[in-house]
Amino acid sequence: MNLSENKANAIAFYKTAYLGSPKEAIAKYVGEEYIQHNPMVANGTAGFIEYFERMQNEYPQKSIEFVRCIAEGNLVALHTHQIWPDNDEYVTMDFFRFDDKGKICEHWDSIQQIPKTSENKNKMY
């Protein structure tokens, strides 16, 4: 496994889909199988494409910052900061599994809205 390449590909995959080109993201970075664990997205590549096309149509002004990227074995973890309309902010943690050919084949995530107030001054990202 090439950890640096997997990290770069996970970021490129997510950024490409998030910014409105999920078909391109699938074509470039996904292998023969795509297992989805997010309950808001249907399993497989068609569900992924449908979800991100809908998000682009409904929220074209959203933005994403990749804060951290960690790789170990065939897994890559991304920590992101997302800003949606009306300054609605989220932190996500996404995990991607890569197959033996260096293609993404599985995804898990956790999403948390950043509250307007906090008991501490530390950022969530």
Order of alpha helices (4+ residues) and beta strands (2+ residues): alpha-alpha-beta-alpha-beta-beta-beta-beta
